[in-house]
Amino acid sequence: MRVPILKQGDYLIASVQSSLSDDELLKLRDNLVDKVSKVRAKGVIIDVTVLDVMDSFATRILRDIAQMIKLRGAPTVVAGIQPDVALAMVQLGLTLGHLETALDLEEGLALLDDYNQPKNN
């Protein structure tokens, strides 16, 4: 399944529509990193609301995506982790590291807006 990547202002939103195979996760990673460069995105949201399972490979790929995009100068937010998924991840010891998370897409956009505000010295 192809994951749609939409441009919303200065941000990219990747909305996962169903569970992804390992190959599809790798393709998502490559597509997002490529598209960040092409459109000069100032942030990325990966919406995982529909996922009812997140395994160790998926969490590692999300961390990798965020790190790669950060090296390109943009933050990444994962939005919509369901309560049962969060519980299972904690029980299995799976973490997203320092990756920002948000309850939903709206909160994710607000986090990116805050991140991109000019800093006062």
C-alpha positions in Angstrom: 0.0 0.0 0.0 1.3 3.4 -1.0 1.2 6.0 1.8 0.0 9.4 0.6 2.3 12.3 1.4 0.5 15.6 1.3 1.9 19.1 1.4 0.1 21.3 4.0 1.7 24.8 3.9 5.4 24.3 4.8 4.8 20.8 6.2 4.4 17.3 4.8 1.8 14.9 6.2 2.2 11.1 5.6 -1.1 9.5 6.5 -0.7 5.7 7.0 -3.9 4.1 5.8 -3.3 0.5 6.9 -0.6 -1.8 8.4 2.6 -1.6 6.3 4.9 -4.4 5.4 8.6 -4.0 6.1 9.3 -3.1 2.4 6.5 -0.5 2.5 8.0 1.1 5.6 11.3 1.3 3.9 9.7 2.9 0.8 7.9 5.4 3.1 11.2 6.3 4.6 12.9 6.9 1.3 9.9 8.8 -0.2 9.6 11.1 2.9 13.3 11.9 3.0 13.3 12.6 -0.7 10.2 14.8 -0.7 11.5 16.9 2.3 14.4 17.9 0.1 12.3 18.5 -3.0 9.7 20.8 -1.3 12.0 22.2 1.4 9.5 21.1 4.1 9.9 22.7 7.5 8.4 19.7 9.3 6.8 16.3 8.8 3.9 14.6 10.5 3.4 10.8 10.2 -0.2 10.0 11.1 -0.5 6.5 12.5 -4.0 6.7 13.8 -5.3 3.7 11.9 -2.5 1.3 13.2 -3.5 -1.2 15.8 0.0 -2.7 16.0 3.5 -1.2 15.9 6.3 -3.7 16.0 10.0 -3.2 16.7 10.9 -2.8 13.0 8.2 -0.1 12.6 9.3 1.8 15.6 13.0 1.7 14.5 12.0 2.9 11.0 10.0 5.8 12.5 13.1 6.8 14.6 15.3 6.5 11.5 12.9 8.7 9.4 12.9 11.3 12.1 16.7 11.3 12.4 17.2 11.5 8.7 14.7 14.3 8.3 16.2 16.2 11.3 19.6 16.0 9.5 17.9 17.7 6.6 16.8 20.5 9.0 13.1 19.6 9.7 11.4 18.1 12.8 9.1 15.0 12.6 6.0 14.4 14.7 4.2 11.0 15.0 0.5 11.6 15.5 -2.3 9.4 16.6 -0.7 6.4 18.5 -3.7 4.6 19.8 -3.9 3.8 23.6 -3.7 0.0 23.1 -0.7 0.5 20.8 1.1 2.7 23.3 0.4 0.1 26.1 1.8 -2.7 24.0 4.9 -0.7 23.0 5.6 0.1 26.7 5.1 -3.5 27.7 7.5 -4.7 24.9 10.1 -2.0 25.7 9.7 -0.3 22.3 10.5 3.4 22.3 10.5 6.2 19.8 13.5 7.8 21.5 13.4 11.6 21.3 10.8 11.6 18.5 8.0 14.0 19.2 4.4 12.6 19.4 1.0 14.2 19.3 -2.5 12.9 20.1 -3.8 13.8 16.7 -3.0 15.7 13.5 -4.2 19.1 14.9 -1.8 18.8 17.8 1.0 17.7 15.5 0.6 20.8 13.4 0.6 23.0 16.5 3.9 21.3 17.7 5.5 22.0 14.3 4.2 25.6 14.4 5.8 26.1 17.8 9.0 24.5 16.7 9.2 26.9 13.7 8.5 30.1 15.6 11.4 32.5 15.6 13.5 32.2 18.7 14.1 35.2 20.9 17.5 35.5 22.4 
